[in-house]
Amino acid sequence: MNQGKIVAIITGAISIFLAVAYLVIVQLLDFRGEMIPAPTFDIIFNLC
C-alpha cells in the first residue's frame, strides 16, 4: 500500500471514531432528562 492510502484509512478511522463518540455523548446528555432553565427570576428578587 502506498502512503496516501494509509493516510486515508487512518483519517477515515479517526472520523468514524469521532462521529461515534459524538453520538455517545449526545445520547448520554439526552438520557439525563429535560433541561430546565435556571430560576433567574427568583434569584434576582431574593438578593434584594
Jmol script that loads the backbone (N, CA, C; Angstrom):
load data "model"
ATOM      1  N   MET A   1       0.848  -1.193   0.000  1.00  0.00           N
ATOM      2  CA  MET A   1       0.000   0.000   0.000  1.00  0.00           C
ATOM      3  C   MET A   1       0.883   1.243   0.000  1.00  0.00           C
ATOM      4  N   ASN A   2       0.441   2.232  -0.743  1.00  0.00           N
ATOM      5  CA  ASN A   2       1.235   3.460  -0.737  1.00  0.00           C
ATOM      6  C   ASN A   2       0.812   4.342   0.436  1.00  0.00           C
ATOM      7  N   GLN A   3       1.593   5.369   0.672  1.00  0.00           N
ATOM      8  CA  GLN A   3       1.388   6.209   1.849  1.00  0.00           C
ATOM      9  C   GLN A   3       0.048   6.945   1.801  1.00  0.00           C
ATOM     10  N   GLY A   4      -0.426   7.309   0.638  1.00  0.00           N
ATOM     11  CA  GLY A   4      -1.701   8.016   0.518  1.00  0.00           C
ATOM     12  C   GLY A   4      -2.882   7.185   1.003  1.00  0.00           C
ATOM     13  N   LYS A   5      -2.867   5.889   0.685  1.00  0.00           N
ATOM     14  CA  LYS A   5      -3.952   5.017   1.141  1.00  0.00           C
ATOM     15  C   LYS A   5      -3.922   4.853   2.653  1.00  0.00           C
ATOM     16  N   ILE A   6      -2.727   4.743   3.215  1.00  0.00           N
ATOM     17  CA  ILE A   6      -2.599   4.588   4.667  1.00  0.00           C
ATOM     18  C   ILE A   6      -3.137   5.825   5.375  1.00  0.00           C
ATOM     19  N   VAL A   7      -2.780   6.992   4.881  1.00  0.00           N
ATOM     20  CA  VAL A   7      -3.268   8.239   5.478  1.00  0.00           C
ATOM     21  C   VAL A   7      -4.785   8.326   5.350  1.00  0.00           C
ATOM     22  N   ALA A   8      -5.334   7.916   4.213  1.00  0.00           N
ATOM     23  CA  ALA A   8      -6.781   7.959   4.012  1.00  0.00           C
ATOM     24  C   ALA A   8      -7.499   7.012   4.969  1.00  0.00           C
ATOM     25  N   ILE A   9      -6.955   5.832   5.173  1.00  0.00           N
ATOM     26  CA  ILE A   9      -7.572   4.867   6.090  1.00  0.00           C
ATOM     27  C   ILE A   9      -7.520   5.376   7.523  1.00  0.00           C
ATOM     28  N   ILE A  10      -6.369   5.918   7.930  1.00  0.00           N
ATOM     29  CA  ILE A  10      -6.239   6.450   9.291  1.00  0.00           C
ATOM     30  C   ILE A  10      -7.184   7.626   9.499  1.00  0.00           C
ATOM     31  N   THR A  11      -7.269   8.517   8.526  1.00  0.00           N
ATOM     32  CA  THR A  11      -8.163   9.668   8.626  1.00  0.00           C
ATOM     33  C   THR A  11      -9.622   9.225   8.698  1.00  0.00           C
ATOM     34  N   GLY A  12      -9.993   8.240   7.897  1.00  0.00           N
ATOM     35  CA  GLY A  12     -11.355   7.714   7.941  1.00  0.00           C
ATOM     36  C   GLY A  12     -11.674   7.072   9.274  1.00  0.00           C
ATOM     37  N   ALA A  13     -10.727   6.325   9.832  1.00  0.00           N
ATOM     38  CA  ALA A  13     -10.941   5.683  11.127  1.00  0.00           C
ATOM     39  C   ALA A  13     -11.112   6.723  12.228  1.00  0.00           C
ATOM     40  N   ILE A  14     -10.298   7.773  12.189  1.00  0.00           N
ATOM     41  CA  ILE A  14     -10.431   8.846  13.180  1.00  0.00           C
ATOM     42  C   ILE A  14     -11.780   9.530  13.035  1.00  0.00           C
ATOM     43  N   SER A  15     -12.218   9.761  11.812  1.00  0.00           N
ATOM     44  CA  SER A  15     -13.505  10.402  11.567  1.00  0.00           C
ATOM     45  C   SER A  15     -14.658   9.560  12.098  1.00  0.00           C
ATOM     46  N   ILE A  16     -14.615   8.268  11.838  1.00  0.00           N
ATOM     47  CA  ILE A  16     -15.672   7.377  12.339  1.00  0.00           C
ATOM     48  C   ILE A  16     -15.658   7.334  13.860  1.00  0.00           C
ATOM     49  N   PHE A  17     -14.468   7.289  14.462  1.00  0.00           N
ATOM     50  CA  PHE A  17     -14.367   7.289  15.923  1.00  0.00           C
ATOM     51  C   PHE A  17     -14.960   8.557  16.514  1.00  0.00           C
ATOM     52  N   LEU A  18     -14.638   9.717  15.932  1.00  0.00           N
ATOM     53  CA  LEU A  18     -15.185  10.976  16.444  1.00  0.00           C
ATOM     54  C   LEU A  18     -16.700  11.032  16.290  1.00  0.00           C
ATOM     55  N   ALA A  19     -17.221  10.516  15.191  1.00  0.00           N
ATOM     56  CA  ALA A  19     -18.670  10.512  14.977  1.00  0.00           C
ATOM     57  C   ALA A  19     -19.368   9.635  16.010  1.00  0.00           C
ATOM     58  N   VAL A  20     -18.826   8.457  16.269  1.00  0.00           N
ATOM     59  CA  VAL A  20     -19.428   7.559  17.258  1.00  0.00           C
ATOM     60  C   VAL A  20     -19.319   8.161  18.653  1.00  0.00           C
ATOM     61  N   ALA A  21     -18.181   8.764  18.981  1.00  0.00           N
ATOM     62  CA  ALA A  21     -18.020   9.401  20.288  1.00  0.00           C
ATOM     63  C   ALA A  21     -19.015  10.541  20.460  1.00  0.00           C
ATOM     64  N   TYR A  22     -19.236  11.316  19.409  1.00  0.00           N
ATOM     65  CA  TYR A  22     -20.210  12.405  19.460  1.00  0.00           C
ATOM     66  C   TYR A  22     -21.612  11.868  19.716  1.00  0.00           C
ATOM     67  N   LEU A  23     -21.986  10.813  19.014  1.00  0.00           N
ATOM     68  CA  LEU A  23     -23.312  10.232  19.216  1.00  0.00           C
ATOM     69  C   LEU A  23     -23.478   9.685  20.629  1.00  0.00           C
ATOM     70  N   VAL A  24     -22.433   9.082  21.185  1.00  0.00           N
ATOM     71  CA  VAL A  24     -22.499   8.565  22.552  1.00  0.00           C
ATOM     72  C   VAL A  24     -22.668   9.712  23.540  1.00  0.00           C
ATOM     73  N   ILE A  25     -21.924  10.793  23.361  1.00  0.00           N
ATOM     74  CA  ILE A  25     -22.041  11.945  24.261  1.00  0.00           C
ATOM     75  C   ILE A  25     -23.430  12.551  24.181  1.00  0.00           C
ATOM     76  N   VAL A  26     -23.975  12.682  22.979  1.00  0.00           N
ATOM     77  CA  VAL A  26     -25.321  13.238  22.821  1.00  0.00           C
ATOM     78  C   VAL A  26     -26.347  12.340  23.498  1.00  0.00           C
ATOM     79  N   GLN A  27     -26.209  11.035  23.358  1.00  0.00           N
ATOM     80  CA  GLN A  27     -27.154  10.117  23.993  1.00  0.00           C
ATOM     81  C   GLN A  27     -27.052  10.200  25.513  1.00  0.00           C
ATOM     82  N   LEU A  28     -25.841  10.311  26.049  1.00  0.00           N
ATOM     83  CA  LEU A  28     -25.680  10.431  27.499  1.00  0.00           C
ATOM     84  C   LEU A  28     -26.298  11.719  28.018  1.00  0.00           C
ATOM     85  N   LEU A  29     -26.099  12.815  27.304  1.00  0.00           N
ATOM     86  CA  LEU A  29     -26.686  14.079  27.736  1.00  0.00           C
ATOM     87  C   LEU A  29     -28.203  14.052  27.597  1.00  0.00           C
ATOM     88  N   ASP A  30     -28.719  13.394  26.581  1.00  0.00           N
ATOM     89  CA  ASP A  30     -30.161  13.293  26.387  1.00  0.00           C
ATOM     90  C   ASP A  30     -30.786  12.373  27.430  1.00  0.00           C
ATOM     91  N   PHE A  31     -30.048  11.385  27.895  1.00  0.00           N
ATOM     92  CA  PHE A  31     -30.541  10.441  28.889  1.00  0.00           C
ATOM     93  C   PHE A  31     -30.788  11.121  30.231  1.00  0.00           C
ATOM     94  N   ARG A  32     -30.107  12.229  30.491  1.00  0.00           N
ATOM     95  CA  ARG A  32     -30.233  12.925  31.773  1.00  0.00           C
ATOM     96  C   ARG A  32     -31.606  13.529  31.972  1.00  0.00           C
ATOM     97  N   GLY A  33     -32.361  13.713  30.918  1.00  0.00           N
ATOM     98  CA  GLY A  33     -33.717  14.230  31.045  1.00  0.00           C
ATOM     99  C   GLY A  33     -33.828  15.633  30.495  1.00  0.00           C
ATOM    100  N   GLU A  34     -34.981  16.203  30.737  1.00  0.00           N
ATOM    101  CA  GLU A  34     -35.273  17.523  30.200  1.00  0.00           C
ATOM    102  C   GLU A  34     -34.396  18.583  30.856  1.00  0.00           C
ATOM    103  N   MET A  35     -33.909  19.488  30.041  1.00  0.00           N
ATOM    104  CA  MET A  35     -33.103  20.582  30.571  1.00  0.00           C
ATOM    105  C   MET A  35     -34.034  21.679  31.069  1.00  0.00           C
ATOM    106  N   ILE A  36     -33.923  22.017  32.339  1.00  0.00           N
ATOM    107  CA  ILE A  36     -34.763  23.045  32.942  1.00  0.00           C
ATOM    108  C   ILE A  36     -33.900  24.282  33.155  1.00  0.00           C
ATOM    109  N   PRO A  37     -34.325  25.448  32.685  1.00  0.00           N
ATOM    110  CA  PRO A  37     -33.506  26.650  32.857  1.00  0.00           C
ATOM    111  C   PRO A  37     -33.392  27.050  34.323  1.00  0.00           C
ATOM    112  N   ALA A  38     -32.341  27.751  34.629  1.00  0.00           N
ATOM    113  CA  ALA A  38     -32.118  28.206  35.996  1.00  0.00           C
ATOM    114  C   ALA A  38     -33.186  29.222  36.387  1.00  0.00           C
ATOM    115  N   PRO A  39     -33.596  29.227  37.651  1.00  0.00           N
ATOM    116  CA  PRO A  39     -34.634  30.167  38.101  1.00  0.00           C
ATOM    117  C   PRO A  39     -34.060  31.563  38.331  1.00  0.00           C
ATOM    118  N   THR A  40     -33.752  32.284  37.275  1.00  0.00           N
ATOM    119  CA  THR A  40     -33.131  33.602  37.407  1.00  0.00           C
ATOM    120  C   THR A  40     -34.074  34.615  38.043  1.00  0.00           C
ATOM    121  N   PHE A  41     -35.366  34.489  37.825  1.00  0.00           N
ATOM    122  CA  PHE A  41     -36.330  35.441  38.382  1.00  0.00           C
ATOM    123  C   PHE A  41     -36.300  35.400  39.906  1.00  0.00           C
ATOM    124  N   ASP A  42     -36.279  34.208  40.487  1.00  0.00           N
ATOM    125  CA  ASP A  42     -36.259  34.078  41.943  1.00  0.00           C
ATOM    126  C   ASP A  42     -34.933  34.557  42.529  1.00  0.00           C
ATOM    127  N   ILE A  43     -33.843  34.323  41.840  1.00  0.00           N
ATOM    128  CA  ILE A  43     -32.534  34.726  42.355  1.00  0.00           C
ATOM    129  C   ILE A  43     -32.447  36.246  42.444  1.00  0.00           C
ATOM    130  N   ILE A  44     -32.965  36.944  41.461  1.00  0.00           N
ATOM    131  CA  ILE A  44     -32.896  38.408  41.452  1.00  0.00           C
ATOM    132  C   ILE A  44     -33.658  38.987  42.632  1.00  0.00           C
ATOM    133  N   PHE A  45     -34.850  38.478  42.907  1.00  0.00           N
ATOM    134  CA  PHE A  45     -35.660  39.050  43.983  1.00  0.00           C
ATOM    135  C   PHE A  45     -35.225  38.577  45.359  1.00  0.00           C
ATOM    136  N   ASN A  46     -34.541  37.464  45.476  1.00  0.00           N
ATOM    137  CA  ASN A  46     -34.034  37.023  46.767  1.00  0.00           C
ATOM    138  C   ASN A  46     -32.801  37.819  47.185  1.00  0.00           C
ATOM    139  N   LEU A  47     -32.099  38.419  46.238  1.00  0.00           N
ATOM    140  CA  LEU A  47     -30.924  39.219  46.575  1.00  0.00           C
ATOM    141  C   LEU A  47     -31.305  40.600  47.083  1.00  0.00           C
ATOM    142  N   CYS A  48     -32.485  41.087  46.744  1.00  0.00           N
ATOM    143  CA  CYS A  48     -32.907  42.433  47.150  1.00  0.00           C
ATOM    144  C   CYS A  48     -33.363  42.478  48.581  1.00  0.00           C
TER     145      CYS A  48
END
end "model"
wireframe off; spacefill off
backbone 0.3
color backbone group
